[in-house]
Amino acid sequence: METEKKMSLTTKVLIGMALGIIVGLGINLLGLNEAGSFVNEYVVGFFHIVGKMFVTALKMLVVPLVFFSLITGVIGIGDINALGKVGGKSFALYMLTTAIAIAVGIGLAAMIGIGSGVHMTTEAAFTAKEAPALSAVLIDIIPSNAINAMALGKMLQIIFFSILVGISILMVGKKAEPVVELIEIGNEIMMKMVNIIMAVAPYAVFALLAKAIANLGLGLLVDLAGYVLVLIAALMIHLFVTLMSILKVFSGMNPITFLKKMRETQIFAFSTSSSNATIPVTLRAVTDRLGVNNSVASFTVPFGATINMDGTAIMQGVATVFIANAYGVHLGITGYLTVIMMSVLASIGTAGVPGVGLIMLSMVFTQVGLPVEGIGLILGVDRLLDMIRTAVNVSGDAAVSVIVAKSEGKLDESVYNDPNAGVLTDDDLDIPDEIEKEMAEIVKETHDKS
């Protein structure tokens, strides 16, 4: 019993992940996932309910966590010029990694020549959604109604409003101390809520992966083996070579330590397929595990979850080469450079739009003259590969956070290098008896006064 109590959350999540994949594959390979079957209706259905509740609980935390954390961060920086430097560095690094990502995807796919000689047909149809103009996205950064922006989860608008509130508090000065204290307490409460929800993560990860693998299986990967293998290889190269090299060069921090401490967050991202839903987990890992000061992390993490498209950019590069070869279209150097430039711009222009990966891909295809209906060829495997792309995206968010924090002197290297820093165990969820008594006395006093 003692051993189980000391087991870290990461270990439990890894066990849940492995068991989820095994159970999901078993259901799929045995054909137990047929529509209307008992297993599909009740077992896989139960997995769906558990997983969906967990992802929804994470999403529930995103807006208040970003709001409180970002205001606390702005106040912590205490200098508007420094805030501008953090934003500028973050934006430049995110655009740089996105450009490198798509170049890696195109380079690897073109070198191997995936799709050459393949003349595939598909029953799947894809209708391109209209992407918003960049000017409309820039105008939309400023919310006409801050409460509505929070209700709809419009991240860029929430970031803008939170920064504005933080700056205004700084300008008010000493009179705003009660508000500052309230916001700091709110931020601390939200982080405790993250810990509570993460306690059920191993079971949720098991349910999410068992459901996904039971429905998708691995059979559909065979028909598109070349595309799938090259895309996964490009994603791994970007994660382990590109991002870790950038981390080492710009911050000097140990990439192996980074990868070990981000493993838990990567599994969350893989399970949920959503950078936004993973924001609470990423923010906790970046601050508690990697030692990035909240004044930096509170900006770089939600900002990165909104505009950092490394994984999606790689998918665009590989998919462009695959579809071009499959349809016998020769793009040439100019075409591929256009794809790189378009993808980097689209990562800003489609920020926060649902189905962003396919919207960006349809924009790129239209620009270089590829048939948009070719996207239908890869729709079947996109859900599974999206899980891997999201894990790469959150790793990029965290790497940029470390780099920016180090350059601003906001990185606690002792926390970064401590393997046990921020490790969450069951003991962390226990409420000490003295705190319970203290809170009971406060409630009693308040009640007596009323």
N, C-alpha and C positions, 0 to 999 in steps of 0.2 A: 504493500500500500504506500509505503514511504517513497519507493522508487517512482511510482506513478505520479505522486504529488510533485516530485522534482523534475519530471519530464518537461522539457521546454515546449512551447507552442509550436515552434518550427518542426520539431520531431513528430508531434501529433499530426500536424498538417501533412507532412510527407507520407505518413502512414495512411491517412485518409485518402490522399491522392492516389497512392499505389492500389489500395483496396477498391477505390472507385473505378479505376481503369480496368482492373481484373473483373469485377462484377459486371461492368458495362459490356466488356468484350464477351463475357460468358453469355449474357442475355442475348446479345446480337448474334453470335456464332451459333447458338442453339435454336435460333429462330423464335425466341420467346417474346419478341417485340412486335409481333404482328398486330395490326390494328384490331381492336376489340377483344384481344386476348386478356386473360386475368392478369398476367404479369405486366403487360403494357398499360392496362387501365389502372391497376391498383399499386403495383410495386414501382414501376417507372413513374407513374402519376404521383406517388408519394415523394419520390426523389425530386420531381419537378416542384412540388409545393415547398419542400424544405429549402431547396436551392433558391427558389424565387423569393421566399421570405427573407433569406439571408442577404441577398443582393439588394432587396428593397430596404432592409434595415441599414445597410451601408449607405445607400443613396439618401436615406433620411438624414444622415449625419452631415452630408457634404456641405449643404448651404450654411447651416449655423456654424459648422467647424471652420469653413473658409472665412466667413464673416468675422467671427471673434478672433481667429488666428491672424488674419491679415491686418486687422486694426491694431492688435497687440504688436504685430511685427513692425508696422509703420511707426508706432509710438516708440518702440524699442530702438529703431534706427535713429529717430530724433532729428534727422537731417534730410530735407527734401532732395537736395543734390545727390546724397548717397543713395536715396531710393531710385532716382533716375539712373544712376550708374548700375544698380542691381538689375533694373528692368532692361537697360540697354545691353548689358553683358548677356543676360538670359536670352533675349531675343536673338542676338547675333549667334550664340552657341546653338540654339535650337535650329536656326536656319542652316548653319554650317553642317550639323549632323544630318539634317534631312537631305541636303544636297549630296553629301558623301554616301548616304544610305541608298539613294536611288541610283547613283553611279555604280555602287557595288552590285546592286541587283541587275542592272543592264549589262555591266561588264561580265559577270559570271554567266548570265543567261546567253549572251551573245557568243561567249567563248565556247560554251558547250553546244550551242545551236539547238536548244529545245524547240520543238514544234516543227522543225524542218521536215518536209515530206509528209507531214501529218495533214490529212484532209478530214477533219472531224465535223460531224453534224450534231446538232443538239435539239432536243425538244424544249429545253428551257428558254424562256423568253426574258429579255431584260429591257425595261423601258427606262431610259435615262431621265433622271429628275433634273429640273433646271437648277443650276448652281447660282447662288446669289452673287451679284456683282461685288467686287472688292470695295467699291465706294459705299454700297449699302451696308456691308459688314462694318466698315469704319464708323459710319453714322450710327449703327445699331449698338456700338460699344457703350454709348451713353443712354441709360435707361430713362424712359419717360415716366416710369412708375417703378421705384425701387422694390416695393413690396411684390409687385407683379413679376419682376425679374427673378426674385427669390422663389416665388411660387412656381415659376416655369423652369427654374434651374439654369438660367442663362448665365454661364460662368463669366464671360468677359464683362457683362454688365455688373455682376456681383463684385468682381475684382475692382472695377472702376469705382463703384459706389463705396466699397469698403476703404479703399485708399483715400478717397475724398473725405470720408468721415474721420479717418486717422489723422490726416493733415489738419483738418478743422479743429480736432481735439488739441493738437500741438499748438495751434495758433491761439486757442483760448487760454492755454497755460495752466496755472495753479488751480484756478476755479474748477477745472475739469477733473481734478483728482478723484472724486467719488465715482465718476463715470469710468475712468481708467481702471480703478479697482474692480468695478463691476464687470468690465469687459475681460480683465485678466482672470477673474473667478469663472466667468462664463467659458473662457478658453480651456481652463483646467477641467471644468465639469465635462466639456465635450470630449476631451482626451480620455477621461475615465469611462465615458460611454463607449468610446472606441474599444477600450480594453474589455468591457463587458461583452460586446458583440463578438469580438475576436475569440472569446472563450468557447463559442460554439462553432468556430471556423472549421475544425477538423471534420465534424459531422456534415457541415454544409459543403465543404470541398468534395467529400465523398459523394454526396448526393448530386452535386452539379456535374461531376465527371462521369459518374455511373449513368446518369440520364443522357448526357451528351454522347458518350461512346455507344450506349445501347441503341440510340436512334441513328447515329451516323455510321458506326462500324468502321472498318478499315477497307472494306471491299471497294468502295468508290475511289479510293486512292490509287488503285491499280491502273485504271484507265488514264489517269493523269499523272502517272508516276514521275515522269520527267519534270513536269511543272512543279509538283509538290516537293520533290527532293531538292531541286535547285533553289526554290523559294526558302525552304528550311535551312539549306546550307548558307544562303546569303544572309538570312536573319542571324544565324549563329556566328558568321564571320563579323557581322556588324556589332553584335553584342560583345563577343569575346576578344575581337581584335581592334575594331575601329573605336568603340566607346571606351574600352579599357586603355587603349593607347592615348586617346585624348585626355582621359582622366589622369593618367600618369604624367603626361607632358605638361598639362596646364596646372595641375595641383600637386603633383609629386606623391600623392597618396597611393597606398598599396591596392592594386586592382583585385587581388585574391581576397583580401579582407572585405572589400566592397561587395564582391559576388556572394561571399558567405553570408553577409548581413542582409543582402537583398533577396535571398532565396525565398524567404517566407512571402514577401511582397509579390515576387514573380509568380508564385503558385496562386496567390489570390487573383492576380491579373489574368493568369491563364484560365482560371476557373470561371471568372465573371465575364471575360472578354470586353471589359469596359474600364478605360482609364479613369473616367469620372467616378464610377462606383468605387474604384480602388483608392481614391484620393485620401480618405481617412487613414488607410493602412500605410500608404506611401509616406504621408506626412509624419506619422508616428515613427516609421523606420528611419526616415531622413533625420529627424530631430533626436530621437532617443537612442537609435542604434549607430548612426553615422556621425552624430555630434554637430550637425548643422544648426546654427542659431535660428530660432523661430522667426526672427526678423527677416531672414533670407528665405527660409523654407516656405513660409506662409505665402510668399509671392511666387517663387519658382515652381512649386509643385502644382497648384491649380492652373497657373499660366501654361505650364508644360502639358498638363492633361488636356488643355484646350487646343494648343497649336502644335505641339510636338508630334510629328507624324512619321517617325523613322520607319516603323514596321510597315505602315501603309505605303510609304514611299518605295520601299523595297518591293512590295507586292506589285506596285504599278510598273516598276522597271522590268521585273520578271514577266509579268502578264503582257506587257507591251511587246516584248521580244517573242514570247510564245504565240500570241495571236497574229503578229505580223508574219512569222514564219509559217503558221498554220494556214493563213490565207494567201501566202505567197507575195506579200507586200514588202518591198525593199525600202527601208527608212533611211539608211545611210547615217553618216556622222551628224549632219545637220538635224535630221529627224530626232536622233537620240538626244542631242543637246537641247532641242525644243522640249522634249519630254522632261528632262531634268529641270529646266527653267519653269515649265508649266506646273510641275509637281510642287516645287518650292513655293510658288505664288499661290497655288490652290490650297496649300496647307494653311495659309492665312485666310484666304477667301471663303473657305468652307468650314471654318472653325465653329465647332458646336452644333453642326448640322447632323441630324440622324442619318445613318447610312453613309457617312462621310467617305469611306474608302471607295465605294462604288461610284459615288458622285464625282469624286476626283478622277477616277479611272475613265469615266465617260467623257469628262472634259478633255482629258489628255488624248483619248482616242479620236475625238472630234477634231482636235487641233492638228493631229498628224495624219488624218485621213484614214484611220482604221475603222472597220465596221463596228459600231457600238454593240450590235447584237452578238458579237464575239464574246462579250462578257458572260453570256449564257453558258459558254463552255466551262467556265471555272466556278460558276455559282455553287455547284454541288459541294465542292471542297472548301469553299470560302469560310464557312462557319468554323471548321476545325482549325484552319490556318489563322483565322482571326484571333484565336486564343493565344497562339504563339506570338503573333504581331503585338498584341497588347502587353505581353510580358516584356518584350523588347522596348516598347514605348515607355513603360514606367521605369525601366532601368536607365533609359536616357534622361528622364526627368530627374532621377536621383543623382546621376553622374554630373549633370549640369548644376544641380543644387550644391554639390560638394565643391565643384570648381569655383563657382561664384562666391560661395562662403569663404573659401580659402583666400581668394583674391581680396576680399573685403575684411579679412581678419576676424571672421565670424564662425570659424570652424574649431571645435574643441577636439584637438587631435588625440587627447587622452581617451575620450569616449570612442572615437573612430577606431583606435587601436586596441581597445578593451573588448575581447571576444564575448564577454558576459554583459556588456552595457546594454540596457534596454530589453534584455531577454525576459519574456513574459511567461510566468508559470501560474499554476493554480493559486499559489500563496498570494499573488498580487491582487487577487479578487476577494480575498478575505477582508472583512471590515474589523479592525481591531476593537476589542471590547471598550477601551477607553474612549474611542471616537463615538461608538454607539451611545455610551452613557452621556458624553458631552452633548451630542445632538439631542438626546432625549431631554436633558436639562434645559437646553435652549428653547425647545418647543414648549416645555412646561412653563417656563418663565414668560414666554410670549403669550401663552394661553391665559395665564393668571392675570397679566396686565390687561388683557382685553375683557 
